[in-house]
């Protein structure tokens, strides 16, 4: 495989990354990134891994409940002691629940009859939500995963990832390391093959999950990464890469007055310029044009849409954030800026 001059880091990803492959540094810049990887780590990572793992546990429990005791039928309002149509407008119920949620209202302040009605409405909505989720799960159920659930009483692949995520959360909070290459790979693969009973799985998962809060409080990791420091590092790293040109794509929404006028706005705006020795080729499509190109499969999607069309004299400047470098367009005072809008408005008048 031939790697271009601007590649700074290459890694295996997807299922092969799980215990089977490691990153491969392909340049000096990639080594700099690896050397400072610990600066990107904080207690937030442990929290994310832990919450994702517990979400897997919730999914396993829900699917097992449906396997053992599936919903018998679509919930009816009458079955919850409710009239066929609600006697309280939906927006009023929503407002009451919002005020209860943010503490502006206490349930004790509600009339007893209204409180009982609200409880029955909640129960009905919960039962309806469960029914809809069950129907969607039944329609979209993967046949291979269904076979695992039939054989073992739960989804063993979910179980494997559940234990891996919780163990990684513990490792991150205690050692400050993200151990992708798993020393327990064979054990985890055995879990996928059904080595644990459902009760044994719950015991392990709940034991790991119960440790996370205390581990986070005692962790030596910072609460958050130093984003300002990492922004500088990311920007310098991108600037150090020898790139002869940069191709940027964008989507913008044309002003309403242009969309409804007799002369529709241009489909696209292009700008070619040089910034700090790098040639910038910038193209932004109007939203309607972008959607048509997307439907034809010929659109390269940008990360961020622009609210207004780019001006011909806007400057492009490099800037990085803590997650990845990005290039943003700064609003100028040319044809697409506020002054340009005022000029167009005067011409229309």
Secondary structure, DSSP 4 states (H G I P E B T S, - for coil): -PPPTT---B---GGGGTTS---B--SHHHHHHHHTGGGG--HHHHHHHHHHHHHHHHHHHHHHHHHHS---S---SGGGT--SS-SS-HHHHHHHHHHHHTTSS-GGGS-HHHHHHHHHHHHHHHHHHHHHHHHHHHHH--HHHHHHHHHHSS-HHHHHHHHHHHHHHHHHHHHS----S-TTHHHHHHHHTT-S-HHHHHHHHHHHHTTHHHHHHH--S-SS--HHHHHHHHHHHHHHS--SEEEEEEEE---HHHHTSSSPPPSEEEEEEEETTEEEEEEEEEHHHHHHHHHTT-----SS-BSSPPPTTPPEEEEE-SSSEEEEEPP-SSTTSHHHHHHHHHHH-
